């Protein structure tokens, strides 16, 4: 755990200072390093977009971006996020990365395509799809289905989800995609 300070607390086990960034906001918290990132996000930070479902990393409901890559936050121990960057569903719109307060194009596409049914799986699907859509101009339907295979949805049958991804990709190709690069501010600062 690097040069983190560890201490023992009889009631709560060993704790350490963990520094990390969530939705472009820096945190330094004293936490049990064995706690799941999902629990810290929901219980300590009040970010409830990532959902608890299987707890085994099989359903994708708890997906967040860790250093730009989708991860199941139920499988990530908070001790492993030292000095790392996390983006949750709350961080891709509103006052997270997108200061305009508008929906991320993938969120907008989900709404306009009817891909949001009960909504339980939606945050995880969107977080998984952000880097997928941001990294390409087009995709075949089968490629999209394979990519989201780790995200379970009981309501849609995935047809509307695939339509939403195709809509977002079309908007991107047609230049109707607003600047949603989640790390744009950092890239500008380092150039």
LOLO-204212 format. One record per residue: residue number from 1; x, y, z of N, C-alpha, C in turn. Coordinates in Angstrom, 1 decimal. Layout:
REM LOLO-204212
nr	neast	nnorth	nup	caeast	canorth	caup	ceast	cnorth	cup
NUM	X	Y	Z	X	Y	Z	X	Y	Z
...
This chain:
REM LOLO-204212
nr	neast	nnorth	nup	caeast	canorth	caup	ceast	cnorth	cup
1	0.8	-1.2	0.0	0.0	0.0	0.0	0.9	1.3	0.0
2	2.1	1.1	-0.5	2.9	2.3	-0.6	3.3	2.9	0.7
3	3.4	4.2	0.9	3.8	4.8	2.1	2.6	5.3	2.9
4	1.5	4.6	2.8	0.3	5.0	3.5	0.5	4.7	5.0
5	-0.2	5.5	5.8	-0.1	5.3	7.2	-1.2	4.4	7.6
6	-0.8	3.3	8.4	-1.8	2.3	8.8	-1.9	2.4	10.3
7	-3.1	2.2	10.8	-3.3	2.2	12.2	-4.5	1.2	12.5
8	-4.5	0.7	13.8	-5.5	-0.3	14.2	-6.5	0.4	15.0
9	-7.8	0.0	14.8	-8.9	0.5	15.6	-9.7	-0.8	16.0
10	-9.7	-1.1	17.3	-10.3	-2.3	17.7	-11.7	-2.6	17.2
11	-12.5	-1.6	17.1	-13.9	-1.8	16.6	-14.0	-1.9	15.1
12	-13.1	-1.3	14.4	-13.3	-1.3	12.9	-12.1	-1.9	12.2
13	-11.2	-2.5	12.8	-10.1	-3.2	12.1	-9.0	-2.2	11.7
14	-8.1	-2.6	10.9	-7.0	-1.8	10.4	-7.5	-0.7	9.4
15	-7.0	0.5	9.6	-7.4	1.5	8.7	-6.1	2.2	8.1
16	-6.3	2.8	7.0	-5.2	3.6	6.4	-5.8	4.8	5.8
17	-4.9	5.8	5.5	-5.3	7.0	4.8	-5.3	6.7	3.3
18	-6.4	6.9	2.7	-6.5	6.6	1.2	-6.8	7.9	0.5
19	-5.9	8.3	-0.4	-6.1	9.5	-1.3	-6.6	9.0	-2.6
20	-7.6	9.6	-3.1	-8.1	9.3	-4.4	-9.0	10.4	-4.9
21	-9.4	10.3	-6.2	-10.2	11.4	-6.8	-11.5	10.7	-7.3
22	-12.6	11.3	-7.0	-13.9	10.9	-7.5	-14.6	12.0	-8.2
23	-14.9	11.9	-9.4	-15.6	12.9	-10.2	-14.9	14.2	-10.1
24	-13.6	14.2	-10.3	-12.7	15.4	-10.3	-12.6	16.1	-8.9
25	-13.0	15.4	-7.9	-12.9	16.0	-6.5	-12.0	15.1	-5.7
26	-11.0	15.7	-5.1	-10.0	14.9	-4.3	-10.5	14.6	-2.9
27	-10.2	13.4	-2.5	-10.5	12.9	-1.2	-9.3	12.3	-0.5
28	-9.2	12.5	0.8	-8.3	11.8	1.6	-9.0	11.3	2.8
29	-9.2	10.0	2.9	-10.1	9.4	4.0	-9.4	8.3	4.7
30	-9.7	8.2	6.0	-9.2	7.1	6.8	-10.2	5.9	6.6
31	-9.8	4.8	6.0	-10.7	3.7	5.6	-10.0	2.4	5.9
32	-10.8	1.4	6.1	-10.3	0.0	6.1	-10.0	-0.3	4.7
33	-8.7	-0.7	4.3	-8.3	-0.9	2.9	-9.1	-2.1	2.3
34	-9.7	-3.0	3.1	-10.4	-4.1	2.6	-11.9	-3.8	2.3
35	-12.3	-2.6	2.5	-13.7	-2.3	2.1	-13.8	-2.2	0.6
36	-15.0	-2.5	0.1	-15.2	-2.4	-1.3	-15.4	-1.0	-1.7
37	-14.9	-0.6	-2.9	-15.0	0.7	-3.4	-16.5	1.0	-3.5
38	-17.3	0.1	-3.9	-18.8	0.3	-4.0	-19.4	0.8	-2.7
39	-19.0	0.2	-1.6	-19.5	0.7	-0.3	-19.0	2.1	0.1
40	-17.8	2.4	-0.2	-17.3	3.7	0.1	-18.0	4.8	-0.8
41	-18.2	4.5	-2.0	-18.9	5.4	-2.9	-20.3	5.7	-2.4
42	-21.0	4.6	-2.1	-22.5	4.7	-1.7	-22.6	5.2	-0.3
43	-21.9	4.6	0.7	-22.1	4.9	2.1	-21.4	6.1	2.6
44	-20.1	6.3	2.2	-19.3	7.4	2.7	-19.5	8.7	1.8
45	-19.6	8.5	0.5	-19.6	9.7	-0.4	-21.1	10.0	-0.9
46	-22.0	9.1	-0.6	-23.4	9.4	-1.0	-23.6	9.3	-2.5
47	-22.8	8.6	-3.2	-22.9	8.5	-4.7	-23.6	7.1	-4.9
48	-24.8	7.1	-5.1	-25.6	5.8	-5.2	-25.9	5.4	-6.6
49	-25.3	6.0	-7.6	-25.6	5.5	-9.0	-25.1	4.1	-9.2
50	-23.9	3.8	-8.7	-23.4	2.4	-8.8	-24.3	1.5	-7.9
51	-24.8	0.5	-8.4	-25.8	-0.4	-7.7	-25.2	-1.6	-7.1
52	-25.6	-2.0	-6.0	-25.3	-3.3	-5.4	-26.3	-4.3	-6.0
53	-25.8	-5.4	-6.6	-26.6	-6.4	-7.1	-26.1	-7.8	-6.8
54	-25.2	-8.3	-7.6	-24.7	-9.7	-7.4	-23.5	-9.7	-6.3
55	-22.8	-8.6	-6.2	-21.6	-8.6	-5.3	-20.5	-9.5	-5.7
56	-20.6	-10.1	-6.9	-19.6	-11.0	-7.4	-18.9	-10.6	-8.7
57	-19.2	-9.4	-9.2	-18.6	-8.9	-10.4	-19.2	-9.5	-11.7
58	-20.4	-10.1	-11.6	-21.0	-10.8	-12.8	-22.1	-10.0	-13.4
59	-22.6	-9.0	-12.8	-23.8	-8.3	-13.4	-23.5	-6.9	-14.0
60	-22.5	-6.2	-13.5	-22.1	-4.9	-14.1	-22.9	-3.8	-13.5
61	-23.8	-4.0	-12.6	-24.6	-2.9	-12.0	-23.8	-1.9	-11.3
62	-22.6	-2.3	-10.8	-21.8	-1.4	-10.0	-20.6	-0.8	-10.8
63	-20.7	-0.8	-12.1	-19.5	-0.4	-12.9	-19.3	1.1	-12.7
64	-18.0	1.4	-12.5	-17.5	2.8	-12.5	-16.2	2.8	-13.4
65	-15.7	4.0	-13.7	-14.5	4.1	-14.4	-13.3	4.3	-13.4
66	-12.3	3.5	-13.5	-11.1	3.6	-12.6	-10.0	3.9	-13.6
67	-9.4	5.1	-13.5	-8.4	5.6	-14.4	-8.8	5.4	-15.9
68	-10.1	5.7	-16.1	-10.7	5.6	-17.5	-11.1	4.3	-18.0
69	-11.0	3.2	-17.2	-11.4	1.9	-17.6	-12.6	1.4	-16.7
70	-13.6	0.7	-17.3	-14.7	0.2	-16.5	-14.2	-0.9	-15.6
71	-14.7	-0.8	-14.3	-14.4	-1.9	-13.4	-15.7	-2.1	-12.6
72	-15.8	-3.3	-12.1	-16.9	-3.6	-11.1	-16.5	-3.2	-9.8
73	-17.1	-2.1	-9.2	-16.6	-1.6	-8.0	-16.9	-2.5	-6.8
74	-17.7	-3.5	-7.0	-17.9	-4.5	-5.9	-16.7	-5.4	-5.7
75	-15.8	-5.4	-6.7	-14.6	-6.2	-6.7	-13.3	-5.5	-6.3
76	-13.4	-4.2	-6.3	-12.2	-3.3	-6.1	-12.2	-2.9	-4.6
77	-11.1	-3.3	-3.9	-10.9	-2.9	-2.5	-10.4	-1.4	-2.5
78	-10.9	-0.7	-1.6	-10.6	0.8	-1.6	-9.1	1.0	-1.4
79	-8.4	0.1	-0.7	-6.9	0.2	-0.5	-6.2	0.2	-1.8
80	-6.8	-0.3	-2.9	-6.1	-0.3	-4.2	-6.3	0.9	-5.0
81	-7.1	1.9	-4.5	-7.4	3.1	-5.4	-6.5	4.3	-5.0
82	-5.5	4.0	-4.2	-4.6	5.1	-3.8	-4.1	5.9	-5.0
83	-4.3	7.2	-5.0	-3.8	8.1	-6.0	-4.4	7.8	-7.4
84	-5.6	7.2	-7.4	-6.2	6.9	-8.7	-7.5	7.8	-8.9
85	-8.0	7.7	-10.1	-9.2	8.6	-10.5	-10.4	7.7	-10.8
86	-11.5	8.1	-10.2	-12.7	7.3	-10.3	-13.8	8.3	-10.9
87	-14.5	7.8	-11.9	-15.7	8.5	-12.4	-16.9	7.6	-12.2
88	-17.9	8.2	-11.6	-19.2	7.5	-11.4	-20.2	8.1	-12.4
89	-21.4	7.5	-12.4	-22.5	8.0	-13.3	-22.8	9.4	-12.9
90	-22.6	9.8	-11.7	-22.9	11.2	-11.2	-21.9	12.2	-11.8
91	-20.7	11.6	-12.2	-19.6	12.5	-12.7	-19.6	12.7	-14.2
92	-20.5	12.0	-15.0	-20.4	12.3	-16.4	-21.5	13.3	-16.9
93	-22.3	13.8	-15.9	-23.2	14.9	-16.3	-23.3	15.8	-15.1
94	-24.1	16.8	-15.2	-24.2	17.8	-14.1	-22.9	18.5	-13.8
95	-22.6	18.5	-12.5	-21.4	19.3	-12.1	-20.2	18.4	-11.9
96	-20.2	17.2	-12.5	-19.0	16.3	-12.5	-18.1	16.8	-13.6
97	-17.9	16.1	-14.6	-17.0	16.4	-15.7	-17.6	17.4	-16.7
98	-18.9	17.3	-16.8	-19.6	18.1	-17.9	-20.3	19.3	-17.2
99	-19.6	20.4	-17.1	-20.0	21.6	-16.4	-21.3	22.2	-16.9
100	-21.7	21.8	-18.1	-22.9	22.4	-18.7	-24.2	21.9	-18.0
101	-24.1	20.8	-17.3	-25.2	20.2	-16.7	-26.1	19.4	-17.6
102	-25.7	19.3	-18.8	-26.4	18.5	-19.8	-26.1	17.0	-19.7
103	-26.9	16.2	-20.3	-26.6	14.7	-20.2	-25.4	14.4	-21.1
104	-24.7	13.4	-20.7	-23.7	12.8	-21.6	-24.4	12.2	-22.8
105	-23.8	12.3	-24.0	-24.5	11.7	-25.2	-25.0	10.3	-25.0
106	-24.3	9.5	-24.3	-24.8	8.1	-24.1	-26.0	8.1	-23.2
107	-26.1	9.0	-22.2	-27.3	9.1	-21.4	-28.4	9.6	-22.2
108	-28.2	10.6	-23.0	-29.2	11.1	-23.9	-29.7	10.1	-24.9
109	-28.8	9.3	-25.4	-29.2	8.2	-26.4	-30.0	7.2	-25.7
110	-29.7	6.8	-24.5	-30.5	5.8	-23.7	-31.9	6.4	-23.5
111	-32.1	7.6	-23.2	-33.4	8.2	-22.9	-34.2	8.2	-24.3
112	-33.6	8.7	-25.3	-34.3	8.9	-26.6	-34.6	7.6	-27.3
113	-33.8	6.5	-27.0	-34.0	5.2	-27.6	-34.9	4.3	-26.8
114	-35.3	4.8	-25.6	-36.1	3.9	-24.7	-35.3	2.8	-24.1
115	-34.0	3.0	-24.0	-33.1	1.9	-23.4	-33.2	1.9	-21.9
116	-33.8	2.9	-21.3	-34.0	2.9	-19.8	-35.4	2.3	-19.5
117	-35.4	1.2	-18.8	-36.6	0.6	-18.4	-36.8	0.8	-16.9
118	-36.5	-0.2	-16.1	-36.6	-0.1	-14.7	-35.4	0.8	-14.2
119	-34.3	0.9	-14.9	-33.2	1.8	-14.6	-32.2	1.2	-13.7
120	-32.4	0.1	-13.1	-31.4	-0.5	-12.2	-30.0	-0.8	-12.8
121	-30.0	-1.3	-14.0	-28.8	-1.6	-14.7	-28.2	-0.4	-15.5
122	-29.0	0.6	-15.7	-28.6	1.7	-16.6	-27.3	2.4	-16.2
123	-27.1	2.8	-15.0	-25.8	3.4	-14.7	-24.6	2.5	-15.0
124	-24.6	1.3	-14.7	-23.5	0.4	-15.0	-23.3	0.2	-16.5
125	-24.4	0.1	-17.2	-24.3	0.0	-18.7	-23.6	1.2	-19.3
126	-24.1	2.4	-18.8	-23.6	3.6	-19.4	-22.1	3.8	-19.0
127	-21.8	3.5	-17.8	-20.4	3.6	-17.4	-19.5	2.7	-18.2
128	-20.0	1.5	-18.5	-19.2	0.5	-19.3	-19.1	1.1	-20.7
129	-20.1	1.7	-21.2	-20.1	2.1	-22.6	-19.4	3.4	-22.9
130	-19.2	4.3	-21.9	-18.5	5.6	-22.1	-17.2	5.4	-22.9
131	-16.2	4.6	-22.4	-15.0	4.5	-23.1	-15.1	3.7	-24.4
132	-16.1	2.8	-24.5	-16.4	2.1	-25.8	-16.7	3.1	-26.9
133	-17.7	4.0	-26.6	-18.2	4.9	-27.6	-17.2	6.0	-27.8
134	-16.5	6.5	-26.8	-15.5	7.6	-26.9	-14.3	7.1	-27.7
135	-14.1	5.8	-27.9	-12.9	5.4	-28.5	-13.1	4.9	-30.0
136	-14.3	5.1	-30.5	-14.5	4.7	-31.9	-15.6	5.5	-32.6
137	-15.6	5.4	-33.9	-16.6	6.2	-34.7	-17.8	5.3	-35.0
138	-17.6	4.0	-35.1	-18.7	3.1	-35.4	-18.5	1.7	-34.8
139	-19.5	0.9	-34.8	-19.4	-0.5	-34.3	-20.6	-1.3	-34.8
140	-20.3	-2.5	-35.1	-21.4	-3.5	-35.5	-22.2	-3.8	-34.3
141	-23.5	-4.2	-34.5	-24.4	-4.5	-33.4	-23.8	-5.7	-32.6
142	-23.3	-6.7	-33.3	-22.7	-7.9	-32.5	-21.5	-7.4	-31.7
143	-20.7	-6.5	-32.1	-19.6	-6.0	-31.3	-20.1	-5.3	-30.1
144	-21.1	-4.5	-30.2	-21.7	-3.9	-29.0	-22.3	-4.9	-28.0
145	-23.0	-5.9	-28.5	-23.5	-7.0	-27.7	-22.4	-7.7	-26.9
146	-21.3	-8.0	-27.6	-20.2	-8.7	-27.0	-19.6	-7.8	-25.9
147	-19.5	-6.5	-26.2	-18.9	-5.6	-25.2	-19.7	-5.5	-24.0
148	-21.0	-5.5	-24.1	-21.8	-5.3	-22.9	-22.3	-6.6	-22.3
149	-21.6	-7.7	-22.7	-22.0	-9.0	-22.2	-21.9	-9.2	-20.7
150	-21.0	-8.4	-20.0	-20.9	-8.4	-18.6	-21.9	-7.5	-17.8
151	-22.8	-6.9	-18.6	-23.8	-6.1	-17.9	-25.2	-6.8	-18.2
152	-25.8	-7.2	-17.1	-27.1	-7.9	-17.2	-28.2	-6.9	-17.1
153	-29.2	-7.1	-18.0	-30.4	-6.3	-18.0	-31.6	-7.2	-18.2
154	-32.5	-7.2	-17.3	-33.7	-8.1	-17.3	-34.8	-7.5	-18.1
155	-34.8	-6.2	-18.4	-36.0	-5.6	-19.0	-36.0	-5.4	-20.5
156	-34.8	-5.1	-21.0	-34.8	-4.6	-22.4	-34.6	-5.6	-23.5
157	-34.0	-6.7	-23.1	-33.6	-7.6	-24.2	-32.4	-7.1	-25.0
158	-31.8	-5.9	-24.6	-30.6	-5.3	-25.2	-30.9	-4.6	-26.5
159	-32.0	-4.8	-27.2	-32.2	-4.2	-28.5	-32.2	-2.7	-28.4
160	-32.9	-2.1	-27.4	-32.9	-0.7	-27.3	-31.5	-0.1	-26.8
161	-30.8	-0.9	-26.1	-29.5	-0.5	-25.6	-28.5	-0.4	-26.8
162	-28.6	-1.4	-27.7	-27.7	-1.4	-28.9	-28.2	-0.2	-29.8
163	-29.5	0.1	-29.9	-29.9	1.2	-30.7	-29.4	2.5	-30.1
164	-29.4	2.6	-28.8	-28.8	3.8	-28.1	-27.4	4.0	-28.4
165	-26.6	2.9	-28.4	-25.2	3.0	-28.7	-25.0	3.5	-30.2
166	-25.8	2.9	-31.1	-25.7	3.3	-32.5	-26.0	4.8	-32.6
167	-27.0	5.2	-31.9	-27.4	6.7	-32.0	-26.3	7.6	-31.5
168	-25.7	7.2	-30.4	-24.5	8.0	-29.9	-23.4	8.0	-30.9
169	-23.1	6.9	-31.5	-22.0	6.8	-32.4	-22.3	7.7	-33.7
170	-23.6	7.6	-34.1	-24.0	8.5	-35.2	-23.8	9.9	-34.9
171	-24.3	10.3	-33.7	-24.1	11.8	-33.3	-22.6	12.1	-33.3
172	-21.8	11.2	-32.9	-20.4	11.5	-32.9	-19.8	11.7	-34.3
173	-20.2	10.8	-35.2	-19.8	10.9	-36.6	-20.3	12.2	-37.3
174	-21.5	12.6	-36.9	-22.1	13.8	-37.5	-21.7	15.1	-36.8
175	-20.8	15.0	-35.8	-20.4	16.2	-35.1	-21.4	16.8	-34.1
176	-22.4	16.0	-33.7	-23.4	16.4	-32.8	-23.0	16.0	-31.4
177	-21.8	15.7	-31.1	-21.3	15.2	-29.9	-20.6	16.3	-29.1
178	-21.2	16.7	-28.0	-20.5	17.7	-27.2	-19.2	17.2	-26.6
179	-18.4	18.1	-26.2	-17.1	17.7	-25.6	-17.4	17.1	-24.2
180	-17.3	15.8	-24.2	-17.6	15.0	-23.0	-16.4	14.2	-22.5
181	-15.2	14.5	-23.1	-14.0	13.8	-22.7	-13.8	14.0	-21.2
182	-14.0	13.0	-20.4	-14.0	13.1	-19.0	-12.6	13.6	-18.4
183	-11.6	13.5	-19.2	-10.3	13.9	-18.7	-9.7	15.1	-19.5
184	-10.6	15.8	-20.2	-10.2	16.9	-21.0	-9.5	18.0	-20.3
185	-10.0	18.3	-19.1	-9.4	19.4	-18.3	-7.9	19.0	-17.9
186	-7.7	17.8	-17.5	-6.4	17.3	-17.2	-5.4	17.3	-18.4
187	-5.9	16.9	-19.5	-5.1	16.9	-20.7	-4.7	18.3	-21.1
188	-5.6	19.2	-21.0	-5.3	20.6	-21.3	-4.3	21.2	-20.4
189	-4.4	20.8	-19.1	-3.4	21.3	-18.1	-2.0	20.8	-18.3
190	-1.9	19.6	-18.9	-0.6	19.0	-19.1	0.0	19.3	-20.5
191	-0.7	20.0	-21.3	-0.2	20.3	-22.7	0.5	21.6	-22.7
